[in-house]
Amino acid sequence: MPTEWRGLSEDTTGAIPAKVSPLSRALDPEDWRRASAAMGTALDPQGDGASVNWDNPQTGAKGFFTPLGQAYPANGRVCRAFLAEVGTKDSHEYLKGAACREKTAEWSLTAVTSEKKS
């Protein structure tokens, strides 16, 4: 047994913390997976610019993404701004942001800020 492990019981474990969603701290990993899929559909430059809803019946989290303007190039990537709404049992957020992707890669958030609903 390695020296640094001596004295630990054999059932000692370490917890791996769940990743926090880059969109909202209120989302768990499955919420973010579903939201991210909706974001990709909404921001697709070939899409019609309509809002795309998402939800997770297991947690009650839900929301939508609405693309803003046209997609634009930035540093060899395709980017697009968006508005988003995220609701959970405990919180409700309105967000404005941007995401970019390589030609065949998934979208990744580049900026997200809280917005007040008008």
PEMO-V485888 format. One record per pair of residues at least 6 apart in sequence whose ideal C-beta (glycine too) atoms are under 6 Angstrom apart, sorted by sequence separation. I is the first residue (numbers start at 0). GAP is how many residues later the second one is. If there is no record, write none. Layout:
# PEMO-V485888
I&GAP, I&GAP
This chain:
# PEMO-V485888
20&6, 100&6, 54&7, 70&7, 71&7, 85&7, 98&8, 53&9, 70&9, 84&9, 18&10, 41&10, 98&10, 99&10, 17&11, 20&11, 40&11, 52&11, 83&11, 22&12, 68&12, 96&12, 97&12, 50&13, 51&13, 66&13, 67&13, 82&13, 97&13, 37&14, 67&14, 96&14, 50&15, 66&15, 81&15, 96&15, 37&16, 64&17, 65&17, 80&17, 94&17, 95&17, 48&18, 34&19, 64&19, 78&19, 95&19, 33&20, 63&21, 78&21, 93&21, 33&22, 62&22, 41&23, 62&23, 76&23, 77&23, 93&23, 42&24, 62&24, 30&25, 41&25, 61&25, 76&25, 29&26, 38&26, 44&26, 37&27, 60&27, 30&28, 59&29, 30&30, 42&37, 42&56, 23&62, 25&62, 42&64, 25&65, 39&67, 38&68, 23&69, 21&87
